[in-house]
Amino acid sequence: MGGTRCTGCAPAAADPSDREPVTLGEALAGAFAEVARSVPAAPLLPAQRTGAGAAAGARPDAAPGADAEAGVSCRRCGARAVWHLTVRGRWILMEPGEWPTDAVPVGKRWRITADGIAVNLGASGRPDTCRISHFDTCAEEPAPYESSVMLGLWHHHAR
């Protein structure tokens, strides 16, 4: 069973019969197994956390994503919001609805991907809409005077 090998795998001086050929499927399966071992474990849902590590809006009976349309109530101010996983594997409580990007300060702009992942837009300014973190508009935090939209949400939550 002869097979073609690249020069990195089989130097010209080596005898090609000293190794068994490996199918592409076996090589890919090994590569995928290595990648799977290097990926960190999924973070705990806020509903699974206990003690001081729990997020402000977490409820034991409402895991993030369980009822995304209805959302959850923030434990601190009572406002409705929706949990989303971030690209860094953390959970963030997002305000429902979208807001004009130019009305939200840089660094406070978020986008929700098709699969529900929250991505901070940073300095990239799209001319359309963005989402806002509830933690930036929670009535139990100081008023966000840097944006009239965020201040309006803060006042709405303070009622």
C-alpha positions in Angstrom: 0.0 0.0 0.0 1.9 3.0 -1.2 0.8 6.5 -0.5 2.0 10.0 -1.3 3.5 11.9 1.5 4.7 15.5 1.7 8.4 16.1 2.2 7.8 17.3 5.8 6.1 14.0 6.7 8.4 11.6 4.8 12.0 12.8 4.1 13.4 11.6 0.8 15.8 9.3 2.5 13.1 7.5 4.6 11.7 4.2 3.5 8.0 4.7 2.6 7.1 1.2 3.9 8.1 2.0 7.5 4.8 3.7 8.3 1.1 2.8 7.9 -0.9 5.1 5.7 -3.5 7.2 7.5 -6.8 8.1 5.9 -8.0 11.7 5.8 -10.9 10.8 8.0 -8.6 9.6 10.7 -6.4 12.6 10.5 -9.4 15.0 10.7 -10.9 13.1 13.6 -7.7 13.5 15.5 -7.5 17.2 14.7 -11.1 17.8 15.9 -10.4 15.8 19.1 -7.4 18.1 19.8 -9.5 21.2 19.2 -12.3 19.9 21.4 -9.9 19.3 24.3 -8.5 22.9 24.0 -11.9 24.6 24.2 -12.7 25.8 27.8 -15.8 24.4 29.5 -19.1 26.3 29.0 -19.7 29.0 31.7 -22.4 28.4 34.3 -25.7 29.9 33.6 -26.7 32.7 36.1 -29.4 30.4 37.3 -26.7 27.8 38.2 -24.6 30.3 40.1 -25.0 30.8 43.8 -23.9 33.4 46.3 -22.2 36.7 45.4 -21.1 35.5 42.0 -24.7 35.6 40.7 -25.6 38.3 38.2 -27.9 41.1 39.3 -30.9 40.1 37.3 -30.6 36.3 37.6 -33.5 34.3 38.9 -33.3 30.7 39.9 -36.4 29.9 37.8 -35.4 31.7 34.7 -32.2 30.6 32.9 -30.8 32.9 30.1 -32.3 32.1 26.8 -35.1 29.9 28.3 -37.7 32.5 27.5 -35.9 35.1 25.4 -39.1 36.8 24.2 -40.5 37.4 27.7 -37.2 38.2 29.3 -36.6 38.3 33.0 -37.0 41.0 35.7 -33.9 42.7 37.1 -33.6 41.8 40.8 -32.4 45.3 41.6 -34.8 47.6 39.7 -37.5 45.3 38.4 -37.1 46.2 34.8 -37.6 43.6 32.0 -34.5 42.5 30.1 -33.1 39.5 28.2 -30.1 37.4 29.0 -27.5 36.8 26.2 -24.2 35.0 26.1 -21.2 37.2 25.1 -18.4 36.1 22.7 -16.2 35.8 25.8 -18.6 33.3 27.4 -20.2 35.5 30.0 -23.8 36.4 30.4 -25.1 40.0 30.0 -28.6 41.4 30.6 -29.7 43.4 27.6 -32.4 46.0 27.2 -35.2 44.9 24.9 -35.4 46.7 21.6 -32.9 48.5 19.4 -31.7 52.1 19.5 -30.0 54.4 17.0 -26.3 53.8 17.0 -25.4 57.5 17.0 -27.5 58.0 20.2 -25.5 55.4 22.2 -21.9 56.2 23.4 -19.0 54.2 21.9 -18.3 51.1 24.0 -21.9 50.8 25.1 -23.2 49.6 21.7 -24.1 45.9 21.4 -25.3 43.7 18.5 -27.0 40.4 18.9 -26.0 37.8 16.3 -28.4 35.4 14.6 -27.5 32.7 17.1 -28.2 35.0 20.1 -24.6 36.0 21.0 -24.0 39.5 22.3 -21.1 41.3 20.6 -19.8 44.7 21.8 -19.4 46.9 18.8 -16.7 49.0 20.4 -15.6 51.9 18.2 -17.1 50.4 15.1 -20.0 52.6 14.3 -22.7 51.2 12.1 -25.1 53.8 10.9 -28.2 51.8 11.9 -29.2 50.4 15.3 -27.6 48.7 18.3 -28.6 47.2 21.6 -27.9 48.5 25.1 -26.8 46.5 28.2 -29.3 46.7 31.1 -26.4 47.1 33.5 -25.8 50.6 31.9 -29.4 51.7 32.5 -30.3 49.9 35.7 -32.1 52.4 38.0 -30.0 51.1 41.0 -26.8 52.5 39.3 -25.8 56.1 38.9 -27.7 57.9 36.1 -26.0 57.6 32.7 -25.7 61.3 31.6 -23.5 60.5 28.6 -26.6 59.5 26.5 -30.1 60.9 26.4 -31.4 57.5 25.3 -29.7 55.7 28.2 -30.8 58.4 30.6 -34.4 58.0 29.4 -34.3 54.2 30.0 -32.8 54.8 33.4 -35.7 57.2 34.3 -38.2 54.7 33.0 -36.7 52.0 35.2 -36.7 54.3 38.2 -40.5 54.6 38.3 
